[in-house]
Amino acid sequence: MRRTEVSNPALVEGRAPTYEWPMADTRDLVILGGGLVGMTLALAAAKSGITSHVIDRADPAELTAEGADGRASAISTASWNLFTNIGLADRLEPLGCPIAAIAVTEGMKPGRIDFRPKPEEGSLGRMFANRDLRLALFEAARAEPALAWHSSAEVVARERGPHGVSVTLADGQVLSGNLLVAAEGRQSPTRDEAGFSLAKWEYRHRAMVTGLWHEKPHDGVAWEIFYPTGPFALLPLLDTAEGRHRSALVWTIPEKDAAAFEAMGDRAFLAEVAAKMDGLFGALELSAPRASYPLRFHHSGKLVEDRLALIGDAAHGMHPIAGQGLNLGLRDVGALVEVLSEGMRLGLEPGDAQLLARYERWRSLDVFAVMAATDTINRLFAIPGRLPGIARRIGMAAVQRTPMFKQFFMDEARGVSGKLPALLAG
Ligand SMILES: Cc1cc2nc3c(=O)[nH]c(=O)nc-3n(C[C@H](O)[C@H](O)[C@H](O)COP(=O)(O)OP(=O)(O)OC[C@H]3O[C@@H](n4cnc5c(N)ncnc54)[C@H](O)[C@@H]3O)c2cc1C
């Protein structure tokens, strides 16, 4: 059953809307999708005095149930700054595992690249269970008066007009605002209804995700091990209070092999995993249920239209190998909030076409660059044969020996290159 959670049904005290829009409970933003990106947007907007409706078809209790989303996310330094700036750092800090180094190898062969910053430079990001991120965001959302959260709610109609936007829910309630934001993830119906064209393709690969207990400590190292069949990533998670070591596994396999892997018992699956790790962490056990995700690339040519903006996976989706999808979505959040709050201070409406154009100009290049780089890395390591393998190892050795290259890649992993929105700049 649909539930609405509003800490204070009135708009934020002391902030009168800068534009005329007479309907009841009209907010600045109507955000469709309250996932990791949509909910972060609502909280970040609230810190700038921007009010929102957040509408999500899912039940938050189901989303945060143990095992519902067993993934973990690498949160870049820039994304961590955003979480800090919206007041989540105290809640999240004890739950994140700092990434002290990233090791990149081709099939555990000699000649790996180690990205290890100096201690005074800080970590390369932090690993969080998605469940922990969601719980922190949802707790903050419940306490935020500028945000009305409508969960388990089905949208049946969306309207965008010259004076504002509205959505109608299945129970007949109409929620209105000034700007519609699509944050509904890969299958965004709002994006599709608006007719945005997408560049997209299937990788014909599947990411198998689970958690591992392991005998030896990971020492905060994230491993990216490239095999011709697909990358195999081990991402460090915090030890338990009892000192048990654990990591998240994201193993990409060809789609044609997926059914066989999914049918395997846990013992056979662990044996396959162990074979790929060559004894790296000693004895292994599963620490979480196994899940799998089909992998696709999609990129929307446009990010805005009349009173509509796309953020997060609604706008772009990529291979998870570089752990950049959520981080890119959080950069969308920072840019959109900055553009809107600056415009609103000047008396413009959040749905103003100039503001949306500025958001699109800012984000388009960064999104395209990260997606193209991620896709290229993935394809380079997938080329089979001896000669491409030799070429890759020469390239890796060159990166390993050249501090400037290594610094470039570490800055990318931290998300601190390019023009950062103030909320992510620290
Ligand atoms: C295996 C794997 C590992 C990954 N690891 C990383 C990583 O380490 N680091 C990283 O940065 N990224 C990572 N990513 C990418 C990251 O998970 C996504 O980019 C991120 O979750 C996108 O968030 P989102 O809020 O845009 O979309 P989603 O998480 O898809 O959320 C969309 C929300 O919209 C709601 N919704 C959908 N349709 C409707 C509708 N019609 N009406 C109302 N609500 C609707 C849904 O219920 C959901 O809550 C990984 C992805 C995969 C597959």
The ligand as an ORCA input file, in Angstrom:
! r2SCAN-3c Opt
* xyz 0 1
  C      27.202     -5.427    -10.283
  C      27.249     -3.933    -10.173
  C      28.225     -3.314     -9.381
  C      28.300     -1.934     -9.291
  N      29.288     -1.351     -8.530
  C      29.401      0.000     -8.503
  C      30.443      0.648     -7.751
  O      31.287     -0.001     -7.116
  N      30.504      2.011     -7.748
  C      29.623      2.765     -8.470
  O      29.758      4.004     -8.482
  N      28.605      2.194     -9.176
  C      28.477      0.836     -9.211
  N      27.459      0.260     -9.921
  C      26.464      1.115    -10.593
  C      25.404      1.602     -9.591
  O      24.884      0.505     -8.869
  C      24.288      2.352    -10.299
  O      24.885      3.327    -11.139
  C      23.375      3.039     -9.291
  O      22.759      2.128     -8.432
  C      22.291      3.831    -10.027
  O      21.448      4.421     -9.075
  P      20.077      5.116     -9.551
  O      19.476      5.662     -8.293
  O      20.328      6.035    -10.709
  O      19.197      3.937    -10.147
  P      18.562      2.685     -9.395
  O      19.476      2.189     -8.344
  O      18.140      1.748    -10.476
  O      17.266      3.286     -8.661
  C      16.105      3.623     -9.369
  C      14.957      3.778     -8.383
  O      13.801      4.193     -9.131
  C      12.676      3.407     -8.758
  N      11.794      3.312     -9.938
  C      12.023      2.649    -11.087
  N      10.998      2.830    -11.917
  C      10.096      3.627    -11.284
  C       8.839      4.155    -11.630
  N       8.261      3.904    -12.816
  N       8.199      4.956    -10.728
  C       8.768      5.195     -9.518
  N       9.954      4.708     -9.141
  C      10.608      3.938    -10.015
  C      13.252      2.075     -8.316
  O      12.377      1.428     -7.398
  C      14.580      2.488     -7.666
  O      14.438      2.732     -6.287
  C      27.366     -1.131    -10.018
  C      26.367     -1.734    -10.795
  C      26.309     -3.130    -10.878
  C      25.242     -3.773    -11.753
*
